[in-house]
């Protein structure tokens, strides 16, 4: 039984970049223009193939699909890039050319390949496509050509390849006081279910509360994080009930600070750790968050980070 097609925005990529996006190896796409669109994005593999890039990334040209929609990702953010950010995030965008001004990084997560690929005509910029559905769902596959299977380069927690939601909640206390709770909620796919129609399983991967002197010591970082996510400082009050939603990188940075300073009482040490985390590159940030936020060695990693950043 054929169901109505699903309408999505699509974006063209040359190969091997389209395949690298769907492998999770390329998570930041470089464009000379921005967009306000956020959400599911169909990946169109254009007819053009960059042979040198295939050689550089170990991709077999004979295994590539071109001229078709080959998968879907989530576009979660678009950020302007200066030369420092371009160089720091090279492992995410895989760009081999020298920096040029005017670049934007499109942050892509949660890749889901299509099987079979759907042949359409590609276009410039964002364009609309219909994803074909059969028996209540689009056809999907989790198998990849052997030549395309490789481990991600960036030190990013494996669970963050899936859809994560970072939140900051106000927990009121007696009087006008409050604590803040940072959480990372992970949406995991339900096994053997279609990726557009499934109801994901929501799990809380990280949850940590902070209040009192420790929270006051990092108040400037909390305010800056809220500003970076479009909130005003006045939005933070004991009466607030709605959570603050944070993008991935600002959420990871604030979450790492919460994890690192929670057991500490000395204000000077808390401030030193907060400043150290704020000065981390993206790669350092994701590496330490992955170490400190999960697994049996998380507490040891948190202790090591405190020693590293506060010299105590």
C-alpha positions as CSV (number, residue, x, y, z in Angstrom):
1,X,0.0,0.0,0.0
2,X,1.5,3.3,-1.1
3,X,1.3,6.2,1.3
4,X,1.7,10.0,0.6
5,X,5.4,11.0,0.1
6,X,7.2,12.9,2.8
7,X,8.2,16.4,1.8
8,X,11.7,17.6,2.9
9,X,14.3,20.2,2.2
10,X,17.3,18.9,0.3
11,X,20.9,20.0,-0.3
12,X,23.4,19.0,-3.0
13,X,26.8,17.6,-2.1
14,X,29.6,16.4,-4.4
15,X,30.9,13.0,-3.8
16,X,32.7,11.8,-1.7
17,X,31.4,14.5,0.7
18,X,27.8,13.2,0.5
19,X,28.9,9.7,1.6
20,X,31.2,11.1,4.3
21,X,28.3,13.0,5.8
22,X,26.2,9.8,6.0
23,X,29.1,7.9,7.5
24,X,29.2,10.5,10.3
25,X,32.8,11.4,9.4
26,X,31.9,14.9,8.1
27,X,29.7,16.7,10.6
28,X,30.3,20.3,9.6
29,X,29.6,21.3,6.0
30,X,31.3,24.4,4.6
31,X,29.1,26.9,2.7
32,X,29.4,30.5,1.6
33,X,25.8,31.2,2.6
34,X,23.6,30.8,5.7
35,X,20.0,29.7,6.3
36,X,17.4,30.0,9.0
37,X,16.1,26.5,8.3
38,X,16.6,23.8,10.9
39,X,15.4,20.3,10.8
40,X,15.6,17.1,8.6
41,X,17.7,17.6,5.4
42,X,17.8,15.2,2.5
43,X,21.3,14.6,1.1
44,X,21.6,14.8,-2.7
45,X,24.7,13.2,-4.2
46,X,25.4,15.3,-7.3
47,X,26.9,13.9,-10.5
48,X,30.3,15.5,-9.8
49,X,33.0,13.5,-8.1
50,X,36.2,14.9,-6.6
51,X,38.7,12.3,-7.3
52,X,41.5,13.8,-5.2
53,X,39.2,13.9,-2.2
54,X,38.2,10.3,-2.7
55,X,41.9,9.3,-2.6
56,X,42.6,11.5,0.4
57,X,39.7,9.8,2.4
58,X,40.1,6.3,1.2
59,X,36.9,6.1,-0.8
60,X,36.4,3.7,-3.7
61,X,34.9,5.8,-6.6
62,X,33.2,2.6,-8.0
63,X,31.2,2.3,-4.8
64,X,29.7,5.8,-4.9
65,X,26.2,6.7,-5.8
66,X,25.6,9.9,-7.7
67,X,22.6,11.8,-9.1
68,X,20.3,10.6,-6.3
69,X,19.0,11.3,-2.8
70,X,21.1,8.9,-0.6
71,X,20.1,9.8,2.9
72,X,18.8,12.3,5.5
73,X,20.5,14.2,8.3
74,X,19.4,16.8,10.8
75,X,20.6,20.4,10.3
76,X,20.9,21.7,13.9
77,X,22.9,24.9,13.5
78,X,24.6,27.3,11.1
79,X,27.7,29.2,12.4
80,X,30.0,31.8,10.9
81,X,33.6,30.6,10.8
82,X,36.7,32.8,11.2
83,X,40.2,31.4,10.4
84,X,40.7,30.2,13.9
85,X,37.4,28.3,14.1
86,X,38.0,26.9,10.6
87,X,41.4,25.5,11.6
88,X,40.2,24.2,15.0
89,X,37.3,22.3,13.5
90,X,39.1,20.8,10.5
91,X,38.5,17.3,11.8
92,X,34.7,18.0,11.5
93,X,34.6,19.6,8.1
94,X,37.5,17.8,6.5
95,X,38.3,20.8,4.3
96,X,41.8,20.6,2.8
97,X,42.0,24.1,1.3
98,X,43.2,27.3,2.9
99,X,40.6,29.4,4.8
100,X,38.8,32.1,2.9
101,X,36.5,34.7,4.6
102,X,32.8,34.4,4.4
103,X,32.4,30.7,5.3
104,X,29.6,29.2,7.3
105,X,29.6,25.8,9.0
106,X,26.4,23.8,8.7
107,X,26.2,21.4,11.7
108,X,24.9,18.0,10.7
109,X,23.8,15.2,13.0
110,X,21.9,11.9,13.0
111,X,22.6,10.5,9.5
112,X,20.1,8.0,8.1
113,X,20.9,6.4,4.7
114,X,18.1,5.7,2.1
115,X,17.8,2.3,0.4
116,X,17.3,2.4,-2.4
117,X,18.7,5.8,-3.4
118,X,16.0,8.0,-5.0
119,X,16.9,9.5,-8.4
120,X,15.9,13.2,-8.6
121,X,17.3,16.3,-10.4
122,X,19.6,18.3,-8.2
123,X,19.5,22.0,-7.8
124,X,21.4,24.9,-6.2
125,X,20.7,26.1,-2.6
126,X,18.0,24.4,-0.6
127,X,15.3,22.7,-2.7
128,X,12.2,20.7,-2.0
129,X,12.0,16.9,-2.5
130,X,9.5,14.1,-2.0
131,X,10.8,11.1,-0.1
132,X,9.0,8.0,-1.4
133,X,7.2,5.9,1.2
134,X,5.9,2.4,1.0
135,X,3.9,0.5,3.7
136,X,3.8,3.5,6.0
137,X,7.5,4.1,5.9
138,X,10.4,5.2,3.8
139,X,12.8,2.4,2.9
140,X,16.0,2.5,5.0
141,X,19.2,0.6,5.3
142,X,21.9,0.4,7.9
143,X,24.5,-1.3,5.7
144,X,27.3,0.7,4.1
145,X,29.8,-0.1,1.3
146,X,32.9,-1.6,3.0
147,X,35.1,1.1,1.6
148,X,33.1,3.8,3.3
149,X,33.1,2.3,6.8
150,X,35.6,4.0,9.1
151,X,35.8,5.5,12.6
152,X,35.1,9.2,13.1
153,X,38.1,11.4,13.5
154,X,36.7,13.8,16.0
155,X,36.8,12.9,19.7
156,X,33.0,13.1,20.1
157,X,30.9,10.9,22.3
158,X,29.4,8.1,20.2
159,X,25.9,8.8,21.7
160,X,26.0,12.3,20.3
161,X,25.8,11.1,16.8
162,X,22.2,10.4,17.6
163,X,19.7,13.2,18.4
164,X,20.6,14.9,21.7
165,X,18.7,17.6,23.5
166,X,20.6,19.8,26.0
167,X,18.5,21.5,28.6
168,X,18.9,23.8,31.6
169,X,16.1,23.9,34.2
170,X,15.4,26.2,37.1
171,X,14.7,24.3,40.4
172,X,13.2,26.8,42.9
173,X,14.3,26.8,46.5
174,X,12.8,28.5,49.6
175,X,12.5,32.2,49.2
176,X,13.7,33.6,45.8
177,X,16.6,31.2,45.5
178,X,17.1,28.5,42.9
179,X,19.4,25.8,41.7
180,X,20.0,24.8,38.1
181,X,19.8,21.3,36.6
182,X,21.7,20.5,33.4
183,X,20.6,17.5,31.4
184,X,21.4,15.8,28.2
185,X,18.5,13.8,26.9
186,X,19.4,11.3,24.2
187,X,16.8,10.2,21.6
188,X,17.7,6.7,20.5
189,X,16.1,5.0,17.5
190,X,13.7,2.1,18.2
191,X,15.3,-1.0,16.6
192,X,13.8,-2.2,13.3
193,X,11.6,0.8,13.0
194,X,11.6,3.4,10.1
195,X,13.6,6.5,10.9
196,X,11.0,9.1,9.9
197,X,8.0,7.6,11.6
198,X,9.4,5.9,14.7
199,X,8.8,7.1,18.2
200,X,12.3,7.4,19.7
201,X,13.2,6.2,23.1
202,X,14.3,9.2,25.3
203,X,17.0,8.5,27.9
204,X,18.7,11.0,30.2
205,X,22.4,10.6,29.6
206,X,23.7,13.3,31.9
207,X,21.9,15.0,34.8
208,X,23.8,17.3,37.3
209,X,22.5,20.0,39.6
210,X,24.4,23.1,40.8
211,X,23.4,25.8,43.4
212,X,24.7,28.0,46.1
213,X,28.2,29.5,45.9
214,X,29.3,27.1,43.1
215,X,26.4,28.4,40.9
216,X,27.2,32.0,41.7
217,X,30.9,31.5,40.8
218,X,29.9,30.4,37.2
219,X,27.0,32.8,36.8
220,X,28.7,34.7,34.0
221,X,29.2,31.4,32.0
222,X,25.5,30.5,32.5
223,X,24.4,34.0,31.3
224,X,26.7,33.8,28.3
225,X,25.4,30.3,27.4
226,X,21.8,31.6,27.5
227,X,22.7,34.6,25.3
228,X,24.3,32.3,22.8
229,X,21.1,30.4,22.5
230,X,18.9,33.4,22.1
231,X,17.7,34.0,25.7
232,X,17.9,37.2,27.7
233,X,19.5,37.3,31.2
234,X,16.2,38.4,32.6
235,X,14.7,35.0,31.4
236,X,16.6,33.4,34.3
237,X,14.6,33.6,37.5
238,X,13.2,31.4,40.3
239,X,9.7,31.6,38.7
240,X,10.7,30.1,35.4
241,X,9.2,26.7,34.7
242,X,10.1,26.1,31.0
243,X,13.5,24.6,30.3
244,X,16.2,26.5,28.4
245,X,17.1,24.6,25.2
246,X,20.8,24.7,24.4
247,X,22.6,23.8,21.1
248,X,25.1,21.0,21.2
249,X,28.4,22.9,21.6
250,X,27.2,25.4,24.2
251,X,25.4,22.5,26.0
252,X,28.5,20.4,26.1
253,X,30.7,23.3,27.4
254,X,28.2,24.2,30.2
255,X,27.6,20.5,31.0
256,X,31.4,19.9,31.4
257,X,31.6,22.9,33.8
258,X,28.8,21.6,35.9
259,X,30.3,18.1,36.1
260,X,33.8,19.5,37.0
261,X,32.8,22.0,39.6
262,X,29.9,20.3,41.4
263,X,31.9,18.8,44.4
264,X,34.1,21.9,44.9
265,X,33.6,24.5,47.6
266,X,36.5,26.9,47.0
267,X,35.4,29.8,44.7
268,X,38.8,30.5,43.3
269,X,39.2,26.9,42.2
270,X,35.7,26.8,40.6
271,X,36.5,30.0,38.7
272,X,39.8,28.5,37.4
273,X,38.1,25.4,36.2
274,X,35.3,27.4,34.5
275,X,37.9,29.6,32.7
276,X,39.8,26.5,31.6
277,X,36.8,24.9,30.1
278,X,35.8,28.1,28.4
279,X,39.2,28.2,26.7
280,X,39.1,24.7,25.3
281,X,39.0,24.1,21.6
282,X,36.0,22.1,20.2
283,X,38.0,18.9,20.0
284,X,39.3,19.2,23.6
285,X,35.7,20.0,24.7
286,X,34.1,17.0,23.2
287,X,37.0,14.7,24.3
288,X,36.7,15.7,28.0
289,X,32.9,15.7,27.9
290,X,32.9,12.1,26.6
291,X,35.3,11.1,29.3
292,X,33.6,12.9,32.2
293,X,29.9,12.2,31.4
294,X,29.6,8.4,31.1
295,X,31.1,5.0,32.0
296,X,32.8,3.7,35.1
297,X,35.8,5.9,34.6
298,X,33.8,9.2,34.5
299,X,34.6,10.2,38.1
300,X,38.3,9.6,37.6
301,X,38.2,11.7,34.5
302,X,36.4,14.5,36.3
303,X,39.1,14.5,39.0
304,X,41.9,14.5,36.4
305,X,40.2,17.5,34.7
306,X,40.0,19.4,38.0
307,X,43.7,18.8,38.7
308,X,44.6,19.8,35.1
309,X,42.7,23.1,35.2
310,X,43.1,24.2,38.8
311,X,46.6,22.9,39.6
312,X,45.4,21.3,42.9
